[in-house]
Amino acid sequence: MIAATVLPSAAARASGSGEGPPLGVYDVVVVGSGAAGMTAALTAAGRGLSVLVVEKAATFGGSAARSGAGIWLPNNAVILAAGVPDTPRKAAAYLSAVVGPGVPADRQAAFLAHGPRMLDSVMARSPLRFRFMEGYSDYYPELPGGLPNGRSIEPDQLDGRLLGAELARLNPAYLAVPAGMVVFGQDYKWLNLAAVNARGLAVATECLARGTAAALRGEKPLTMGQALAAGLRAGLSRAGVPVWLDSPLVDLVQEGGAVTGVVVEKEGVRGVVRARRGVVVGSGGFEHDAGMRARYQQQPTDTRWSVGAKENTGDGIRAGQRAGAALALMEDAWWGPTIPLPGEPYFCLAERTLPGGLIVNADGARFVNEAAPYSDVVHVMYEKDRGAPGSHIPAWLIVDQNYRNRYLFKDIPPTLAFPDAWYGAGAAEKAWTWDGLAARIGVPAGALRATLNRFNAQAWSGTDSDFRRGDSAYDHYYTDPAVLPNSCLAPVWAPPFHAFRIVPGDLGTKGGIVTDARARALREDGSVIPGLYAAGNASAAVMGHSYAGAGSTIGPAMTFGYVAANDLADA
């Protein structure tokens, strides 16, 4: 019989209450098959431990599989080989400046020290290889240690045939790659410009050539999050690590204050899996749990505004809390301006940054640098909306037909009409005059005219004296280099005019179990819960309330999964 001091419900189930027999014994049980969980499992197996991964969904990969899979990882072997002038001192100065004093220095140091080792380990134990995302600036390159050319990497092309039948169980991408093409995350900067820029057309041609070559070789080419998740899963297969899909976590099991296993449901049977050394919770955030969002987060918020994996409902976080873990950063998320399209929200990256657009509030006024890091834009929306609900949420992204004729929008090529469903859902509006657009979106016409006149004058001059759009190197990543003198500013003048409803969406939540520099779960008093570890969005982010660069979610998630596994192996 298993006695549980914190989790009596788990104890009752484990002690033969008729809810199923013991389901197995392993050295380590990992909850979740995203980037954090699979990296932890791959590392633990490589250290000679027996490992089981349990996954709630019918697919593996979690939010990582849906993502672009940028990975922010200072001083890793890939960027150093590419000639990136990074150093440990620069990285430490930059991360400290970005996250501030709210994140313990030893956690920051652990991420920076172990990140490069993690990447080497993953490449040694899986078919994954990585590419430098050249030019994708750190999000605050002007801070000490910031790099305007960036530190982010992404997975290289991977042949999905490596997975055999398991490929069918890979969680689909958030945005599908165009048929017949092989596209890397870095390519989208140029694909947005393919209609008006020679390099954009060349990149589009290269994407098609890669796709054609892969087809001729009979491959199933994967990139971005699909490649990352598939490559990690292939590594687990090679290592003989079982991954139980459709096996949600019910609870943690404790003995004498230590976590010694999990209660899961597998094939309709609820039972206990024992973990001799410990459990790593890598089950993602709580972005799709309305109750937790209402309890912890700023309002308004909505599960329908998140692009995180739909199974992310905070199961691991709540189980950790019941086991005595402290929680932090629960009010925050990996925010971004989002259009609530019917069916699935659209997280705006390039659309709000390209020249010829601006964001206005309910008064028809600008209130933010539209090209700022996406999490910052939403933080400003919430800050300004807090004292006057409805004043800044929703906001509206306004563009003109000149913008529409030049740039890709979501996956819709230039000049093509937007789907009628967008208008029917209230996510998009269109009018032939500024005043007509003001009426459609419910803002004062005179105020919108004044805003657009001022914005256009600043665009012609190339200087945004109100919000400094274009001052940072980051502002110019998703822009049009043909637009001068400021590549992210152009006047809004050509009818018809288009507006898109903007809400505070997210890639996932960033609050969860508080951990130390060894990824061990901590109680409110700072003491360690033996046998319990957390990584990824189930843990409180090492980035604090900020966002250092592209891949600040996945880089730390994989790193602290690696740290947790090594700590378990060293025990």
C-alpha positions in Angstrom: 0.0 0.0 0.0 1.2 3.5 -0.8 0.6 6.1 1.9 0.3 9.7 0.8 0.6 12.5 3.3 -0.5 15.3 0.9 -2.6 13.5 -1.7 -5.1 11.2 0.1 -7.2 10.8 -3.1 -4.1 9.4 -4.8 -3.4 7.1 -1.9 -6.9 5.7 -2.0 -6.6 4.9 -5.6 -3.1 3.4 -5.2 -4.1 1.2 -2.3 -6.5 -1.0 -4.3 -9.8 0.9 -4.3 -10.9 -0.9 -7.4 -9.7 1.8 -9.8 -7.0 -0.2 -11.4 -3.7 -2.1 -10.6 -0.2 -0.6 -10.6 0.7 0.4 -14.1 4.5 0.1 -13.9 7.7 1.2 -12.2 10.3 3.4 -13.7 13.2 5.5 -12.5 11.7 8.7 -13.9 8.2 9.6 -15.0 7.8 12.6 -17.3 4.4 14.3 -17.6 4.0 15.8 -21.0 5.5 15.3 -24.4 6.3 18.8 -25.4 9.8 20.3 -25.8 10.5 20.3 -22.0 9.1 16.8 -21.4 10.8 15.0 -24.3 14.1 16.7 -23.6 14.0 15.6 -20.0 13.1 12.1 -21.0 15.8 11.9 -23.7 18.4 13.2 -21.3 17.4 10.8 -18.5 17.4 7.8 -20.9 20.9 8.9 -22.1 22.0 8.9 -18.5 21.0 5.3 -18.2 17.7 5.7 -16.3 14.4 4.0 -17.2 11.9 6.6 -18.3 8.2 6.8 -19.1 6.5 9.7 -20.8 2.7 10.1 -20.1 0.8 12.5 -22.4 -2.8 13.7 -22.0 -3.4 14.2 -25.7 -3.9 11.7 -28.5 -0.8 13.3 -30.2 2.7 14.1 -29.0 4.5 17.4 -29.3 2.2 19.8 -27.4 2.5 23.5 -28.1 6.1 23.0 -29.3 4.9 21.0 -32.3 2.5 23.8 -33.2 5.1 26.5 -33.0 7.7 28.1 -35.2 10.3 26.5 -32.8 12.6 29.4 -32.4 15.0 28.6 -29.6 16.8 31.4 -27.7 20.0 29.9 -26.4 23.0 32.1 -25.9 26.5 30.7 -26.7 25.3 27.5 -28.2 27.5 25.6 -30.7 25.3 26.5 -33.7 25.5 30.3 -33.3 29.2 30.3 -32.4 30.0 28.2 -35.5 28.0 30.8 -37.5 30.3 33.6 -36.2 27.8 35.2 -33.7 29.9 37.3 -31.4 28.3 36.0 -28.2 30.1 35.5 -24.9 29.0 34.3 -21.4 29.5 37.8 -20.1 27.4 39.4 -22.8 24.6 36.9 -22.3 24.6 37.3 -18.5 24.5 41.0 -18.8 21.7 40.9 -21.3 19.5 38.4 -19.5 19.8 40.2 -16.2 18.9 43.5 -17.9 15.8 41.9 -19.5 14.4 39.9 -16.6 15.4 42.2 -13.8 15.8 41.3 -10.1 12.6 39.2 -9.9 14.3 36.1 -11.3 16.9 34.6 -9.0 20.4 35.0 -10.3 21.2 31.4 -9.9 18.3 30.4 -12.1 19.5 32.8 -14.8 23.0 31.4 -14.5 21.8 27.8 -14.7 19.9 28.5 -17.9 22.9 30.2 -19.5 25.4 27.5 -18.4 23.3 24.4 -19.2 21.6 25.7 -22.4 24.6 25.0 -24.8 25.2 21.6 -23.1 21.6 20.7 -23.6 21.7 21.5 -27.3 24.9 19.3 -27.7 23.1 16.5 -25.8 20.0 16.7 -27.9 22.0 16.6 -31.2 24.0 13.7 -29.9 20.9 11.7 -28.9 18.5 12.5 -31.7 18.5 13.2 -35.4 17.9 16.9 -34.8 20.2 19.6 -36.3 19.7 23.3 -36.0 20.1 26.5 -38.0 21.0 30.1 -37.0 18.1 32.5 -37.5 20.4 35.2 -38.8 19.1 38.7 -38.4 16.3 37.9 -35.9 17.3 40.4 -33.4 17.2 40.0 -29.6 14.1 41.7 -28.5 15.9 44.5 -26.7 19.2 44.7 -28.6 20.0 48.1 -27.2 20.4 46.7 -23.7 23.8 45.7 -22.4 24.9 42.5 -24.1 22.0 42.6 -26.6 22.7 41.4 -30.2 21.0 43.1 -33.1 21.7 40.0 -35.3 20.2 37.7 -32.7 21.0 34.5 -30.9 18.0 32.4 -31.9 18.2 29.0 -33.7 15.6 26.7 -35.3 15.5 23.0 -36.3 16.9 22.1 -39.7 14.8 20.1 -42.1 13.9 16.6 -40.9 12.5 13.6 -42.8 9.3 12.5 -41.1 9.8 9.0 -42.4 12.2 8.5 -39.4 9.1 8.1 -37.2 7.3 5.5 -39.3 3.7 5.1 -38.2 4.3 7.4 -35.2 4.3 10.4 -37.5 0.6 10.2 -37.7 0.4 11.0 -34.0 2.4 14.3 -34.3 0.4 17.3 -33.1 -0.3 19.4 -36.2 1.3 22.8 -36.8 -0.6 26.0 -35.9 -0.1 27.2 -39.4 0.5 24.6 -42.1 3.4 25.2 -44.5 2.2 25.9 -48.1 1.8 22.7 -50.1 4.9 21.6 -52.0 7.2 24.0 -50.1 9.8 23.5 -47.3 9.7 26.6 -45.2 11.9 27.6 -42.2 10.7 30.1 -39.6 13.3 32.6 -40.8 11.9 32.4 -44.3 8.6 34.1 -43.3 10.3 37.5 -43.0 10.9 37.3 -46.7 7.8 35.4 -47.8 5.8 38.3 -46.5 7.5 40.5 -49.2 7.6 38.0 -52.1 5.4 40.2 -54.2 7.5 43.3 -53.9 11.0 42.3 -53.1 13.6 40.4 -55.1 15.0 38.6 -52.1 11.5 37.7 -51.0 10.8 36.1 -54.5 14.2 34.3 -54.3 13.3 32.9 -50.9 9.9 31.7 -52.1 11.6 30.0 -55.0 14.1 28.4 -52.7 11.3 27.1 -50.5 9.6 25.5 -53.5 12.9 24.0 -54.7 13.5 22.4 -51.3 10.0 21.0 -51.4 10.5 19.6 -54.9 13.8 18.0 -54.0 12.3 16.4 -50.9 9.4 15.0 -53.0 11.8 13.6 -55.5 13.6 11.8 -52.7 10.4 10.5 -51.4 10.7 12.3 -48.1 8.2 13.8 -45.7 9.9 17.1 -44.9 9.4 18.7 -41.6 10.6 22.1 -40.3 10.0 24.4 -37.3 7.9 22.9 -34.5 7.0 19.8 -36.5 10.7 19.0 -36.9 11.6 19.7 -33.3 8.8 17.5 -31.9 9.4 14.7 -34.4 13.2 14.8 -33.8 12.8 14.5 -30.1 10.3 11.7 -30.5 12.7 9.9 -32.8 15.4 10.2 -30.2 13.0 8.7 -27.6 12.2 5.8 -29.9 15.9 5.0 -30.4 16.4 5.1 -26.7 13.5 2.7 -26.1 11.5 5.3 -24.1 7.7 4.5 -24.1 5.3 7.4 -24.7 1.8 6.8 -23.5 -0.7 8.9 -25.4 -4.2 9.5 -24.2 -2.9 9.0 -20.6 -3.7 12.1 -18.6 -2.2 12.9 -15.3 -4.8 12.6 -12.5 -2.5 13.3 -9.5 0.9 13.0 -8.0 1.7 10.4 -5.3 3.7 11.2 -2.3 5.3 9.2 0.5 6.8 11.0 3.5 6.6 14.3 1.7 8.5 13.0 -1.4 6.8 12.6 -4.8 7.1 8.9 -5.7 4.8 8.5 -8.7 1.8 9.6 -10.6 -1.8 8.5 -11.0 -2.8 8.3 -14.6 -5.6 7.0 -16.8 -4.5 4.7 -19.5 -7.0 3.0 -21.8 -9.7 3.8 -19.4 -7.9 2.3 -16.4 -6.8 4.6 -13.6 -3.7 3.4 -11.8 -0.3 4.3 -10.4 3.0 4.5 -12.1 5.9 4.5 -9.5 8.9 6.7 -10.0 12.0 5.5 -8.1 13.8 8.8 -8.5 11.2 11.4 -9.3 8.6 13.0 -11.6 9.2 15.8 -14.1 6.2 17.9 -14.8 6.4 19.3 -18.3 2.6 19.4 -19.0 2.4 22.9 -20.3 0.4 25.9 -19.0 -3.2 26.6 -18.3 -4.2 28.7 -21.3 -7.2 26.6 -22.1 -8.6 26.4 -18.6 -11.2 29.2 -18.2 -11.5 28.9 -14.4 -7.7 29.3 -13.9 -7.6 32.2 -16.2 -10.5 33.9 -14.4 -8.8 33.2 -11.0 -5.3 34.3 -11.8 -5.1 36.5 -14.9 -5.8 40.0 -16.0 -9.1 40.6 -17.6 -10.5 40.4 -20.1 -9.1 37.1 -21.2 -10.4 34.1 -23.1 -9.3 30.6 -23.8 -10.3 31.1 -27.4 -7.6 33.8 -27.8 -4.7 31.3 -27.2 -2.8 29.3 -29.8 -1.3 26.9 -27.2 -2.2 23.2 -27.4 -5.8 22.8 -26.5 -5.0 20.1 -23.9 -3.1 22.7 -21.8 -5.5 23.1 -18.9 -3.1 23.3 -16.0 -3.3 19.7 -14.8 0.4 19.5 -13.9 0.4 22.9 -12.2 -2.7 22.0 -10.0 -1.2 18.7 -9.1 2.1 20.4 -8.1 0.1 22.9 -6.0 -1.7 20.0 -4.2 1.7 18.5 -3.5 2.7 21.7 -1.8 4.5 23.6 -4.6 4.4 27.4 -4.6 3.2 29.1 -7.8 4.4 32.3 -9.4 3.8 34.5 -12.5 0.3 33.1 -12.8 -1.0 36.5 -14.0 1.3 36.5 -17.0 1.5 34.8 -20.4 3.6 34.8 -23.6 1.3 37.5 -24.9 0.9 38.8 -28.4 -1.6 41.0 -30.3 -4.1 38.5 -31.8 -7.0 38.6 -34.2 -9.9 36.5 -33.0 -10.7 34.8 -36.3 -13.5 32.3 -36.5 -12.2 28.8 -35.8 -8.8 29.7 -34.5 -7.1 33.0 -33.3 -4.3 34.5 -35.4 -1.2 35.6 -33.5 0.2 38.7 -35.3 3.9 38.9 -35.9 4.6 40.7 -39.2 1.2 42.2 -39.8 1.4 44.8 -37.1 5.0 45.7 -37.9 5.0 46.1 -41.7 4.8 49.7 -43.0 1.4 51.1 -43.7 -0.4 50.0 -40.5 -1.1 51.3 -37.0 -3.0 50.2 -33.9 -5.6 52.4 -32.3 -7.7 52.2 -29.2 -11.5 52.9 -28.6 -10.8 56.6 -28.8 -9.2 56.3 -32.3 -5.8 57.1 -30.9 -2.4 55.3 -31.1 -1.0 54.2 -27.8 2.0 51.9 -28.4 4.9 51.2 -30.7 3.2 48.6 -32.9 6.6 47.0 -33.8 7.6 46.5 -30.2 8.1 43.0 -28.8 4.6 41.4 -29.0 4.4 40.7 -25.2 5.1 44.3 -24.5 2.3 45.5 -26.8 -0.2 43.4 -24.8 1.3 44.5 -21.5 0.5 48.1 -22.6 -3.0 47.1 -23.7 -3.7 45.7 -20.2 -2.0 48.6 -18.3 -4.0 51.2 -20.2 -7.3 49.2 -20.1 -7.1 48.6 -16.4 -8.4 52.0 -15.4 -10.9 52.3 -18.2 -12.2 48.8 -19.2 -12.9 48.6 -22.9 -10.7 51.5 -23.8 -7.8 49.4 -25.2 -9.2 45.9 -25.4 -10.1 45.3 -28.1 -7.9 47.6 -30.1 -7.8 47.8 -33.9 -5.1 47.3 -36.5 -5.7 49.6 -39.4 -4.0 49.2 -42.8 -4.7 50.6 -46.3 -5.0 49.0 -49.7 -1.4 49.8 -50.6 -0.3 47.7 -47.7 -2.8 45.0 -48.8 -1.4 45.0 -52.4 2.1 44.5 -51.2 2.2 42.0 -48.3 1.1 38.6 -47.3 -1.5 38.7 -44.5 -1.7 35.5 -42.4 -1.7 33.0 -45.3 -3.6 35.2 -47.8 -1.5 36.5 -50.7 -1.5 40.2 -51.6 -4.6 41.7 -53.3 -6.8 38.8 -52.6 -10.0 39.4 -50.6 -10.2 38.4 -47.0 -12.7 35.6 -46.2 -16.3 36.7 -45.6 -16.2 34.8 -42.3 -13.7 37.3 -40.9 -16.2 40.1 -41.4 -19.2 38.0 -40.2 -17.3 37.3 -37.0 -16.5 40.9 -36.4 -12.7 40.2 -36.7 -12.3 42.5 -39.8 -14.0 45.6 -41.2 -13.6 47.5 -44.4 -14.6 51.0 -45.7 -13.7 53.4 -48.5 -13.1 56.4 -46.2 -11.5 57.0 -42.9 -14.8 58.2 -41.5 -16.6 55.1 -42.8 -14.0 52.9 -41.1 -14.4 54.8 -37.9 -18.1 54.1 -38.0 -17.5 50.4 -38.7 -15.2 50.0 -35.7 -17.0 52.3 -33.3 -14.3 55.0 -32.8 -14.8 58.8 -33.1 -14.3 59.8 -36.7 -12.6 63.2 -35.9 -10.2 61.5 -33.6 -9.3 58.8 -36.1 -8.8 61.5 -38.8 -6.4 63.4 -36.5 -4.5 60.2 -35.6 -4.1 59.2 -39.2 -3.0 62.6 -40.3 -0.4 62.8 -37.6 0.8 59.2 -38.3 1.1 59.9 -42.0 3.1 63.0 -41.5 5.5 61.0 -39.2 5.7 58.2 -41.7 6.7 60.6 -44.5 9.4 62.0 -42.3 10.5 58.6 -41.1 10.4 59.5 -37.4 7.8 58.3 -35.0 8.2 61.0 -32.3 5.2 59.6 -30.3 6.2 56.0 -29.8 9.7 55.6 -31.4 8.7 52.9 -33.9 11.8 52.1 -35.8 14.3 53.2 -33.2 15.2 49.6 -32.2 16.9 47.1 -34.5 14.1 44.7 -33.5 11.5 46.9 -34.9 12.9 46.4 -38.4 12.8 42.6 -38.6 9.4 42.2 -40.0 9.5 45.2 -42.3 10.0 46.3 -45.9 13.6 47.4 -46.7 12.3 49.2 -49.8 10.4 51.6 -47.7 12.4 54.7 -46.8 13.5 56.5 -44.7 12.0 54.1 -42.0 11.3 50.6 -43.1 8.5 50.1 -40.6 6.6 53.3 -41.3 4.5 54.2 -44.4 1.4 56.4 -44.7 -2.1 55.0 -44.7 -3.7 56.7 -47.7 -5.0 54.3 -50.3 -8.7 53.1 -50.1 -10.3 50.9 -49.2 -9.1 50.8 -45.6 -9.1 47.7 -43.5 -9.3 47.2 -39.7 -8.7 44.0 -37.7 -9.9 43.5 -34.1 -6.9 43.0 -31.8 -7.2 41.2 -28.4 -4.6 40.0 -25.9 -3.8 36.5 -27.2 -1.0 34.3 -26.2 1.3 31.4 -27.1 0.6 29.9 -23.7 0.7 31.0 -20.1 4.1 31.5 -18.3 3.2 31.0 -14.7 3.4 27.8 -12.8 5.4 25.8 -10.2 8.3 27.7 -8.6 11.6 25.9 -9.2 15.2 26.4 -8.2 18.3 26.4 -10.4 18.2 22.5 -10.4 14.5 22.6 -11.7 13.3 21.2 -8.3 9.9 22.3 -7.2 9.8 24.6 -4.2 7.3 25.1 -1.4 6.2 28.6 -0.3 8.9 28.6 2.4 11.6 27.8 -0.2 12.1 24.2 0.8 12.5 21.5 -1.9 9.7 19.0 -2.5 11.8 15.8 -3.0 11.2 14.0 -6.2 9.2 16.8 -8.0 10.7 18.8 -10.9 9.1 21.1 -13.4 10.1 22.7 -16.7 8.5 24.6 -19.6 5.2 26.4 -19.1 4.2 24.2 -16.1 6.9 26.2 -14.2 7.3 29.9 -13.5 9.4 31.2 -16.4 13.0 32.1 -16.0 12.2 35.1 -18.3 10.0 36.6 -15.6 7.6 39.1 -17.0 9.8 39.7 -20.1 10.9 38.0 -23.3 14.6 38.0 -24.3 14.3 36.9 -27.9 12.7 34.6 -30.4 12.4 31.2 -28.6 12.5 32.4 -25.0 9.8 29.8 -24.3 11.3 26.7 -25.9 15.0 27.5 -25.1 14.5 27.5 -21.3 11.9 24.7 -21.5 14.4 22.3 -23.1 17.2 23.5 -20.9 15.4 23.0 -17.6 14.1 19.7 -18.8 17.7 18.7 -19.3 18.7 20.1 -15.9 16.0 18.2 -14.2 16.9 14.9 -15.8 20.6 15.3 -14.9 19.8 16.2 -11.3 17.7 13.0 -11.1 20.5 11.0 -12.7 23.0 12.4 -10.2 20.9 11.6 -7.2 
